[in-house]
């Protein structure tokens, strides 16, 4: 498999794994489902694209079209993670609050029986800027390490 793709995928997996102990530190509870969730610290999307751009920059140079594509793609993903997706998560929180209030009011009018027909929206969708920065930092480090390791292996 292409080393740049391996680097990005491994970095995404590492970022997803790191969410578990970092959240444990805050909440005092282990939540292994976070490995499969979006949102939280660090941003795995930012980590993945930053590692890809870093690896490509070191391998091909910052003047290459490969790096230009990886960098612009990365900036778009990071902007989306903390902008559009974050706002979608905020909207989901408000919609869920309204849904619960409607169900509470409906339950008060009816026989007290609430029948939920739809699931609540997922609220952890996007990232705070610090989570995007944390992911980007992780990606830069892993992208650099991957490049150094690949050079070291070639020299053996």
N, C-alpha and C positions, 0 to 999 in steps of 0.2 A: 504494500500500500504506500501511497505517496506520503513522504515524511511530514510535509506541511499539514496534510489532512490528519495524520496520526497525532501530531502535536495539538491541533485544535480540539480534536475529539477527547484526547486524554485530559486536556486542560478543562474542558467542559465537565467531564466526569469528576475531576478533582474539585472544581468549584462547587458542584452539587454536593459532594461528600462533605466539604468544609462547612456547608450550611448547618449540618447536624450538630457538631460540637459547638459552633458559634451560637446557635440558637439555644442549646443546652445551657451554655454559660449565662444567657439572659433569663431563661424561663425555669431553669433547674429541672427540666424534663427532657428525656430523650424522645425525639420524634423522627423515626427512620423514614417516614413517608416524605419528608422534606427532600430526599434524594430525587424524587419524581415531581417536585413542585416547582412552579415558577416564582419569581420574586425572592427577596431576602438577600442576605450578605454572604458571599460576594455574588455579583451578577455573573452567572455562567455564560450568558450571551456575550457580555463585554469581555470576559476572560477568553472565550474561544476566538473571537475576532481579533483581539489584541495579540494573542499568541500567534495566530496565523500571520498577521501583519509584521510582527517582530521577526518571526522565522524567515519570512519572505524577504524582508529588508536585509537581514544578515546574509542570506543565501544569494540573492540576486542583486542587491543594492537598492538604495532608496531612489535611484533615478530610473528604475525599471518600471515597465508598464504593469508587471505583476504586483509590485509593491503599491503602485498607485491604485489599482483595483482593490487590493486587500485593505488599504487604508481608508478609502472612500466608503467601501462596503462596511467597514468597522465603525466609522463615524456615524453612518446612518443607523446601524443596529444599536449603538449606544444611545443615540438621540432618541430613538424609538423606545428603548427600554425605560428611560427615565422620563420621557415626555408622554407620548401617546399611550403606552401600556400602563404607565403609572396613573394617568387620568382615567383610563378604563377601569382600573381597580378602585379608584375613589368613587366612580359612578356606581360600580357594583355594590359598594358598601351602602350607599344611599338607597339604591333600589331594594336591597335586602332589608334595610330598616323599614322602608315603606311597606314592603310585603308583610313583614312581621306585625306592623301596626294594623294593617288592614285585616289580617287574620285574627288579631287580638280583638278588634272591634266587631268583626263578624261573629266571633265566638261569644262575645258578650250579648249579641242580639239573638243568636240561635240558641240551641240547647246546650251550649258550652262545648260542643264537639267541633274540633278543628280538623278539617281534612285537607292536607297539603297535597296539591296536585303536581306542583312543580318544585324542583330543587332550588335552593338558593344559589345565586351566582357566586362563582369563585372570586374572592376579593384580592388575593395575592397574585397580581398579574405583573406589575411593573416594579420599578426600583426607585429608591431615593438616590440623589446624586452621589452620596458617599458609597453606596453599594456598587454603582457603576464604576466609580474610581477604584474601589477595592478590586473589582473584577478585572479592570484594565491593568492594574498593577500586577495582579497574579498572572495575567496573560503575558505581560512583558517579561516577567521573570521566567515563566515556563517556556516561552518561545526562545528566549536567549539560552536557557539550559539545553533545550532540545538541539539547537544549532551547535553548541559547544560539544555535546555528546556525539552528534553525528560526525563532526570534524575529528574528534578523538578516536572514534571507531575506525574511520578511514585511515588514520595514521598508524594503526596497529598492523 
